[in-house]
Structure formats: structure tokens, C-alpha cells
Amino acid sequence: MGGYFKKAKFSIMRLPISTCVICTLGMCQLASLPIQAKSVGDRYFPNYHPTPHTAKLPDWELIENLKQKTGGWWPTKSVEKWRGNQLVSITRGDPALMEIALSFDDGPHPPFTQKLLALLKRMKVPATFFLVGWKVDEAPYIPRLMLKDGDVVANHTYHHFDLKLVPPELAYNEISLGNDAIRRACGITPRFFRPSGGQFDPAVINDAAEQHLTTVLWTTDPADYVSPGKGVIMHRILSTVRPGSIILLHDGMQQTYDILPTLVKILRSEGYRFVTIAQMADHLIAQREANEEQMDGNRSGSTLSLDHQDKIQHRY
């Protein structure tokens, strides 16, 4: 190894100055990149906490134009929804039902999370929490409180990496380690997963599906993580919410906490009821099964009708 470095050093000294400058700049850029992991086999860097939010802010002018063209709702992205009978992803609940799901990302954040849970419990509003694995390991009692209150605990990766930018095996293991953290904390295996920072591609959806997880996206994202103001958050939610909406919020945000009582009151006055992602998914699955039974019944009816016509023709 020592001979290798001596040879490399000698070779670099003989390079043109311009080439050395370019190489140096490239190495500086690499050094500025966030550390991803030293290997897939270990627990990466347990003390490394990457920047929590990498998603771009929504283009609200574009959203308003889309609302006019689509009647108020549009899919976040075109993604695979069903794989056989498996619900691979969910972006919206049943639009025929007046139900809404509140979801909170990036927790737990004690003691703030306990305060949020207490508020939701007083309002009798169930919610779904997408938890970051290393935070769960630091506060394993929080997921147990969530389950006790009837909320749903879900996977938000272990380190909150952008899964599109890491090697495939690392992306798969980020999801797996998130599951492990939740199992350690409260003894359950999550049913749902949301990619960190909202960053995903078909490979990420597939990694989650292979681990029997349904990827949960959203219809309403008020970008509360940048604290744009309570009035702004409220307007962005109320102007985009529709039957079956999944509202993307964040744990640890005081402005979001402050608007919740008024938001819940307004939406309930409009006839909406609050459900968990699990309830919303179950309704979608039940509706799909009902549609398939109806289609089977129609096919059976068509077959009987053809048999009846054959019998009539044989009479003559």
C-alpha cells in the first residue's frame, strides 16, 4: 500500500498545473457532499443527522392553475398503485368518502411530540406518524404512546437520506433499519412508509413493496416545515383539501400545532371526518374488492344470458 501511494504522489507531481487545479476542485466538491454511509453492513453513522428537509417548496401559482384544470385535485406523481392485490402506494383515499388523513413526518421530537399527541387526543383526531429511525431509538417510548392513543406508527427511513441519491442496497437498508427501530420500540412491524424528503423513484417504491410496505404520498403539502406563517399554512390546506385528502405536516412545528384546533373545527363543519392512513387504505382495499366482486358477478350474468340464448335457439 505504501508503494502505491508513493507512486501516486510521484505521478501527480508530474501532472500539468491546470490538471492539478481541476482535480483539487473536484476533490473539494466531493468533500462537501453529505456523508452517506461507510458500509451497508454496519449501522452507518448513528450520530450523523443529515439535513432534514431537501424537498423544494411547492409552486403555489402552478398549484392554483392545476386546481382550475383538474377540479381541485391532482396526483403528486404518477406511481404504481396496485401490484396484484397488494396496495403498493397511496396518494389519496376514496374520493367518494368525506374523510381526511393527517400525517406528521420527521418525529419524534420530545417533549413537543407529547404535547401534539395530547392535543390530538383532546380533539379526538387520529393521525399517522412517519418516524425517523434514529430518533425512535433515542425516544422509544414515544411510538408506544402513539399506539396507545390509536394513532398509526409508520416508517420514514432511519437517517432521513434522499433515497434517490444513495446506492440501491443502502436505500433498501434505510427502509429496513427504519422498520427495525420501530419494532424495537413498540414491537410492531410498520405497514406504511413515506420516503424522506418526499424524494423517491420507482426503485424506492419497489424496495418498500418488497418489504411489504405501502408507500404513502400526499395530496396537500403546505410546506409547514419552513414556518411560513399560521395564516399561510391554513390557507394552503383549506384551498387544496378534498375528500380523500392526505395532508402532509411535520412534527415539531409550533405554527402547525397552533392552527390545528381551528383547522379541525373548520373541516368538521364542512362534513369531513378524520381517519388514519390505515383506515383510508382499508377503505380503498374494500372498494377494490367490491368492484372485483361486481365485475365477477357481471361476467357470470353475461355467461348465464348467453346460455339462455343458446337454449332458446335450440328450441327452433
JOWO-V869958 format. One record per pair of residues at least 4 apart in sequence whose C-alpha atoms are under 8 Angstrom apart, sorted by the first residue. I is the first residue (numbers start at 0). J is the second residue. D is the distance in whole Angstrom. If there is no record, write none. Layout:
I/J/D  I/J/D
This chain:
0/4/7  1/5/6  2/6/6  3/7/6  4/8/6  5/9/6  6/10/6  7/11/6  8/12/6  9/13/7  10/14/7  11/19/7  14/18/7  14/19/7  15/19/6  16/20/6  17/21/6  18/22/6  19/23/6  20/24/6  21/25/6  22/26/6  23/27/6  24/28/6  25/29/6  26/30/6  27/31/6  28/32/7  33/49/7  35/43/8  35/160/8  35/165/7  36/43/5  36/44/6  37/41/8  37/43/6  37/44/8  38/43/6  39/43/7  39/168/7  39/169/6  39/172/7  45/133/7  47/158/8  48/158/7  49/158/7  49/159/7  49/160/7  51/105/8  51/159/6  51/196/7  52/196/5  52/224/8  53/161/8  53/196/5  54/196/5  54/197/6  54/198/7  56/222/7  57/62/8  57/220/8  57/222/7  58/62/6  59/63/6  60/64/6  61/65/6  62/66/6  63/67/7  64/68/6  65/69/6  65/71/7  65/72/8  65/73/7  66/70/6  66/71/4  66/72/6  66/73/8  66/239/8  67/71/6  69/73/6  71/239/6  71/241/7  72/218/7  72/239/7  72/241/7  73/218/7  74/90/7  74/91/8  74/218/7  75/90/7  75/216/7  75/217/7  75/218/6  78/88/7  78/201/7  79/87/7  79/88/7  79/201/8  80/86/6  80/87/5  80/88/5  80/89/6  81/85/6  81/86/5  81/87/5  81/88/7  82/86/7  82/87/6  86/213/6  86/280/8  86/284/8  87/204/7  87/208/6  87/212/7  87/213/5  87/214/6  88/204/8  88/213/5  88/214/4  88/215/6  88/216/7  89/213/7  89/214/6  89/215/5  89/216/6  89/217/8  89/280/7  90/215/6  90/216/5  90/217/5  90/218/6  90/245/7  91/216/8  91/217/7  91/218/6  91/243/5  91/244/6  91/245/6  92/96/8  92/98/8  92/99/8  92/242/8  92/243/4  92/244/6  92/245/7  92/279/6  92/280/7  92/282/8  92/283/7  93/242/7  93/243/5  93/279/7  93/282/7  93/283/6  94/241/8  94/242/5  94/243/5  95/242/7  95/243/8  96/242/6  96/243/6  97/242/5  97/243/7  97/270/7  97/271/5  97/272/6  98/242/6  98/243/5  98/244/7  98/271/5  98/272/5  98/273/6  98/274/6  98/279/8  99/241/8  99/242/7  99/243/5  99/244/5  99/245/6  99/246/8  99/271/7  99/272/6  99/273/5  99/274/6  100/126/7  100/127/8  100/243/8  100/244/6  100/245/5  100/246/6  100/273/6  100/274/5  100/275/5  100/276/6  100/279/8  101/125/8  101/126/5  101/127/6  101/245/6  101/246/5  101/247/7  101/248/7  101/273/7  101/274/8  101/275/7  102/126/6  102/127/5  102/128/6  102/129/7  102/245/7  102/246/6  102/247/5  102/248/6  102/249/8  102/276/8  103/126/8  103/127/6  103/128/5  103/129/6  103/247/6  103/248/5  103/249/5  103/250/5  104/128/6  104/129/5  104/130/6  104/155/7  104/247/7  104/248/6  104/249/5  104/250/6  105/129/6  105/130/6  105/131/6  105/155/7  105/249/6  105/250/6  106/112/7  106/128/7  106/129/7  106/130/5  106/131/6  106/134/7  106/135/8  106/249/8  106/250/5  106/251/7  107/112/6  107/130/6  107/131/7  107/134/6  107/135/6  107/138/7  107/141/7  107/250/7  108/112/5  108/134/8  108/250/7  108/251/6  109/113/6  109/138/7  109/141/8  110/114/7  111/115/6  111/250/8  111/251/6  112/116/6  112/141/8  112/250/7  112/251/7  113/117/6  113/141/8  114/118/6  115/119/6  115/250/8  115/256/7  116/120/6  116/145/7  116/148/8  117/121/6  118/122/6  119/123/6  119/124/5  119/125/7  119/126/8  120/124/6  120/125/8  120/148/7  122/260/8  124/273/6  124/274/8  125/148/8  125/149/6  125/150/5  125/273/7  125/274/6  125/275/6  126/150/5  126/151/6  126/273/8  126/274/7  126/275/5  126/276/8  127/150/6  127/151/5  127/152/6  127/153/7  127/275/6  127/276/6  128/150/7  128/151/6  128/152/5  128/153/6  129/152/6  129/153/5  129/154/5  129/155/5  129/192/7  129/193/7  130/134/7  130/135/7  130/152/7  130/153/6  130/154/5  130/155/5  130/156/8  131/135/6  131/154/7  131/155/5  131/156/6  131/157/5  131/158/7  131/159/7  131/177/7  132/136/6  132/154/8  132/155/7  132/156/6  132/157/4  132/158/7  132/176/7  132/177/5  132/178/8  132/180/5  132/181/7  133/137/6  133/157/6  133/158/6  133/180/7  134/138/6  135/139/5  135/141/8  135/142/7  135/180/6  135/181/7  135/184/7  136/180/6  136/184/7  139/143/7  139/181/8  139/183/8  139/184/5  139/185/7  140/144/7  140/184/7  140/185/8  141/145/6  142/146/6  142/152/7  142/181/7  142/184/7  142/185/6  143/147/6  143/184/7  143/185/5  144/148/6  145/149/7  145/150/5  145/151/7  145/152/7  146/150/5  146/151/6  146/152/7  150/275/7  151/275/7  151/276/7  151/277/7  152/181/8  152/189/7  153/189/5  153/190/7  153/191/5  153/192/6  153/193/8  154/174/7  154/177/6  154/178/6  154/181/8  154/189/6  154/191/6  154/192/5  154/193/6  155/159/7  155/174/7  155/177/7  155/192/6  155/193/5  155/194/6  155/195/6  156/160/8  156/173/5  156/174/5  156/175/8  156/176/7  156/177/5  156/178/8  156/192/8  156/193/8  156/194/7  156/195/7  157/173/5  157/174/7  157/176/6  157/177/4  157/180/8  158/173/7  159/195/5  159/196/7  160/165/8  160/195/6  160/196/8  161/165/7  161/194/8  161/195/6  161/196/7  161/198/6  161/199/8  162/170/5  162/194/7  162/195/7  162/198/7  162/199/6  162/203/7  163/170/8  163/198/7  163/199/6  163/200/7  163/203/7  165/169/6  165/170/6  166/170/6  167/171/6  167/202/8  168/172/6  169/173/6  170/174/7  170/203/7  170/206/8  171/175/6  171/203/8  171/206/6  171/207/8  172/176/6  173/177/6  174/178/6  174/206/8  174/207/7  175/179/6  175/210/8  176/180/6  177/181/7  178/182/6  178/188/6  178/189/6  179/183/6  179/188/8  180/184/6  181/185/6  181/186/7  181/187/7  181/188/7  181/189/7  182/186/4  182/187/5  182/188/6  182/189/8  189/212/7  190/211/7  190/212/5  190/213/6  191/212/5  191/213/5  191/214/6  191/215/7  192/207/7  192/212/6  192/213/6  192/214/5  192/215/6  193/197/7  193/214/6  193/215/5  193/216/7  194/198/6  194/199/6  194/203/8  194/214/8  197/216/8  199/203/6  199/204/7  200/204/7  201/205/6  202/206/6  203/207/6  204/208/6  204/214/6  205/209/6  206/210/7  207/211/7  207/212/5  207/213/7  207/214/7  208/212/5  208/213/6  208/214/8  216/245/8  217/244/7  217/245/5  217/246/6  217/247/6  218/239/8  218/240/8  218/244/6  218/245/5  218/246/6  218/247/8  219/235/8  219/236/6  219/239/6  219/240/7  219/244/7  219/245/6  219/246/5  219/247/6  220/235/8  220/236/7  220/246/6  220/247/5  220/248/7  221/231/8  221/232/5  221/233/8  221/235/5  221/236/6  221/247/7  221/248/7  222/226/8  222/227/8  222/232/7  222/248/8  223/227/6  223/232/6  223/248/6  223/249/7  223/252/7  223/254/8  223/255/7  224/248/8  224/249/6  224/252/7  226/252/7  226/254/7  227/231/6  227/232/7  228/232/6  228/254/7  229/233/6  229/254/5  229/255/7  229/257/7  229/258/6  230/234/6  231/235/6  232/236/6  232/255/7  233/237/6  233/258/7  233/262/7  234/238/6  235/239/6  236/240/6  236/246/8  240/244/6  240/246/8  242/271/8  243/279/8  248/255/7  249/255/8  252/256/6  253/257/6  254/258/6  255/259/6  258/262/6  259/263/6  260/264/6  261/265/6  262/266/6  263/267/6  264/268/6  265/269/6  266/270/7  266/271/6  266/272/8  267/271/5  267/272/6  274/278/6  274/279/7  275/279/6  276/280/6  277/281/6  278/282/6  279/283/6  280/284/6  281/285/6  282/286/6  283/287/6  284/288/6  285/289/6  286/290/6  287/291/6  288/292/6  289/293/6  290/294/6  291/295/6  292/296/6  293/297/6  294/298/6  295/299/6  296/300/6  297/301/6  298/302/6  299/303/6  300/304/6  301/305/6  302/306/6  303/307/6  304/308/6  305/309/6  306/310/6  307/311/6  308/312/6  309/313/6  310/314/7  311/315/7
